[in-house]
Amino acid sequence: MKTYANEAPIFVDSFALAEWLLGRVQESCHPLAPGITEAAVELIELVALALSGQDKIRRLQAMDELLVRLRMRIRLATATGLFDRSQALFVAERLDLIGNHLGGWLHVSENNTWQQSE
């Protein structure tokens, strides 16, 4: 049975985080706001493309890197007043959840690729 992108937990969680972030920062003139919104949208795009099977391992690795960059931006944005402590904690928890989904998916995908090459 095929899992559609909008049903996969990693897509649902990534979409919800992006929606929350866009709602909080899209009108902000904070210098990190555009980078945060771009990263959030890029995350959803990478998830959807990986779910479609297009260059899955490469896209999963790109998501992993993007999560690191997004965490750094959120931390810096919090330090400079864009987010308060409770908002930053909320985002950090969501990023951890997405990272856990991603880690499991990457582990399984890399193991499948390795086993198929034997």
C-alpha positions in Angstrom: 0.0 0.0 0.0 1.4 3.4 -1.0 1.7 6.0 1.7 0.8 9.4 0.4 2.9 12.4 1.4 0.1 14.1 3.3 -0.5 10.9 5.4 3.2 10.3 6.4 3.9 11.4 10.0 7.1 13.2 9.0 5.1 15.1 6.4 2.3 15.9 8.8 4.7 17.1 11.5 6.9 19.1 9.0 3.8 20.8 7.5 2.5 21.7 10.9 5.8 23.2 12.0 6.1 25.2 8.8 2.6 26.4 9.1 3.3 27.5 12.7 6.6 29.2 11.8 5.1 31.0 8.8 2.2 32.3 10.9 4.7 33.7 13.5 7.4 35.2 11.3 6.2 36.0 7.8 5.3 39.6 8.7 8.4 40.1 10.9 11.2 42.4 9.8 13.7 40.4 11.8 16.7 39.6 9.6 16.4 35.8 10.3 12.7 35.6 9.4 13.1 35.0 5.6 15.7 32.3 6.2 13.5 30.5 8.7 10.4 30.6 6.4 12.5 29.4 3.4 14.0 26.5 5.4 10.5 25.5 6.7 9.1 25.4 3.2 12.2 23.6 1.8 11.8 21.0 4.6 8.3 20.2 3.4 9.4 20.0 -0.2 12.3 17.6 0.6 9.9 15.4 2.6 7.4 15.2 -0.2 10.1 14.5 -2.8 11.7 11.8 -0.7 8.3 10.2 -0.1 7.9 10.1 -3.9 11.1 8.1 -4.1 13.1 10.6 -6.1 16.7 10.4 -5.0 15.5 9.4 -1.6 18.8 8.9 0.2 20.2 12.2 -1.1 17.0 14.1 -0.1 17.0 12.5 3.4 20.6 13.6 3.9 19.6 17.1 2.7 16.8 17.1 5.3 19.2 16.2 8.0 21.5 19.1 7.1 18.5 21.4 6.8 17.3 20.5 10.3 20.7 21.4 11.7 20.6 24.8 9.9 17.0 25.4 11.0 17.9 24.6 14.7 20.7 27.1 14.5 18.5 29.8 13.0 15.8 29.2 15.7 18.4 29.5 18.4 19.9 32.7 17.1 16.4 34.1 16.4 15.5 33.4 20.0 18.6 35.0 21.3 17.8 38.1 19.3 14.2 38.4 20.3 12.2 36.9 17.5 10.9 34.0 19.7 10.3 33.9 23.4 11.6 30.9 25.4 8.3 29.0 25.3 8.0 29.4 21.5 11.6 28.3 21.1 11.0 25.2 23.2 7.9 24.4 21.2 9.9 24.6 17.9 12.8 22.6 19.4 10.4 19.8 20.4 8.9 19.7 16.9 12.3 19.7 15.3 13.4 16.8 17.6 10.3 14.9 16.6 10.9 15.4 12.9 14.6 14.5 13.4 13.5 11.2 15.1 11.2 10.4 12.1 14.1 11.3 9.8 16.7 9.3 11.6 14.6 6.1 11.5 13.7 6.6 7.9 17.4 7.3 6.9 18.6 4.2 8.9 16.1 1.9 7.2 16.7 3.4 3.8 20.5 3.2 4.1 20.3 -0.4 5.3 18.0 -1.4 2.4 20.4 0.2 -0.1 23.3 -1.6 1.5 21.5 -5.0 1.5 20.5 -4.5 -2.2 24.1 -3.9 -3.2 25.3 -7.2 -1.8 
